[in-house]
Every structure is written in structure tokens, then in C-alpha cells.
Amino acid sequence: MEHVKALGIKGIMTLIVLWIVLGVGYDMSFWPMILVTTIVLGAISYLAGDLGILPAAGNMVATISDLVVTFLVVWLLGLALTDMSGGTVAVAAIISAVIIAVGEYLFHIYLLKNGPFPANAKERRNPS
């Protein structure tokens, strides 16, 4: 149940940011661009960053990896799913990545306190 709640929080946060930046700011379509990007980004960053990197390396390393992954996913899917220029998509991807990285930093704090990690991982990252 912890995974479902965490994925829900992450998905809603990502969807809102991408809708505002890509949809409102760059007039990209909700389907397929924003929704597909949210799903792909959520799956990759949750499995690799939140479950893999975060408990092993900590919040800052996981946040930086989320920043890079977000940029790459938004940029590559933007190139594939829109007819916008590479430069325009890259700027939209950078803006999205920075905002999502801030949200991910806070999300990681939540995960380390309440998430689906073994007790020893929580103690390693948050010593009393």
C-alpha cells in the first residue's frame, strides 16, 4: 500500500507540473504528450531513483538523478510526440526538470520518513 500512495503522490505532482509547464506554458497536448510523459517519467524515476538511488546514496544524489532523468524523458518524448523544434522542447524540458527536482527533493524527505524502505535504510539516512 505504501507504493500505491507514493506513486499517487508522485504522479499527481508530476502531472500538475507538466500540465502547467508543457500544457499552459508551451501549448503541448494533454494526450499524448503530458499524460504519456507523466507515466513514463513516474515509472523510471520511481524504480530507479526513489527505490534504488535514494536509499543507497541519499536525497541529494537521488534528486540530481531525477533532474537528469526528467530532462531526458521530457526532451526525448517532446521531440517524438510534438512538432516543436529541439531547442523549444529542450527549454521546456529544463524548466520542467528544475521544478520537478524541487518537488522530488521534498518527496524524498517524505519517502525516507514514511516510504517503503526497510527500517535500516531509514536509520542510515536519518540517524537519530
Summary of the structure (lengths in Angstrom):
residues: 128
radius of gyration: 14.9
end to end distance: 26.2
largest distance: 51.7
contacts: 411
relative contact order: 0.16
helix: 88%
strand: 0%
